[in-house]
Amino acid sequence: MPGRGFAVPPGRTGRLWLQRRLRVAERGAELLDRKLRILRGTLDTQRAVAARGAADWDRCRADAERWLLRAALLDGERAVRLAADGRLADVTISYASVMGVRHPSAANCVIPEPGTWDSPVLADARQAHRAALQAAVRHAAAEEALRLIEAETVATQHRLRAIKDRWIPRLEQALAEVTLAIEEQEIADAARLRLAAGRRGR
């Protein structure tokens, strides 16, 4: 049956119906292909940002661990515990959007000034931990942005493949079947008209 798998109207109306849907599917494939190219470019950039963020976080974390060990050895663990005054950092995340994907674009971490006096070693340890916390926040934002953009890239690839490999071929097949059925009907109608004209001529 022509248009199998679609609720195709009969005759020429069905052909127009299928042609319209085929044009929409082809336009959709073009748009998804464009979106995919833009997402892939953004993905490459975001991978580089995430890699730099990971390297910065690793460096700052190792530095903070070294300074914490020095402070514990020189000032004692009790002094380190007392230096942690319980104040919380304030993290602000900015968002951007690329091809409909809302993702973190920047992260800012504001750390309150200490309320207690620190020895020079504790001050350096505190500063190293501040840098590590800021690097961790930036790294987390970059990783989340990368995850979101990667997920949308994969979803767009699947949608594009579904349209190109399944939807468009099905529409083309249905259109070919409907067109063939219309042509066969036209040939049969023309043959009937010739036959009827031949009978009237006798």
Sequence and secondary structure as in RCSB ss.txt:
>XXXX:A:sequence
MPGRGFAVPPGRTGRLWLQRRLRVAERGAELLDRKLRILRGTLDTQRAVAARGAADWDRCRADAERWLLRAALLD
GERAVRLAADGRLADVTISYASVMGVRHPSAANCVIPEPGTWDSPVLADARQAHRAALQAAVRHAAAEEALRLIE
AETVATQHRLRAIKDRWIPRLEQALAEVTLAIEEQEIADAARLRLAAGRRGR
>XXXX:A:secstr
 TTTTS   SHHHHHHHHHHHHHHHHHHHHHHHHHHHHHHHHHHHHHHHHHHHHHHHHHHHHHHHHHHHHHHHHH
 HHHHHHH      EEEEEEEEETTEEEEEEEEEE    SS   HHHHHHHHHHHHHHHHHHHHHHHHHHHHHHH
HHHHHHHHHHHHIIIIIHHHHHHHHHHHHHHHHHHHHHHHHHHHHHHHHHH 
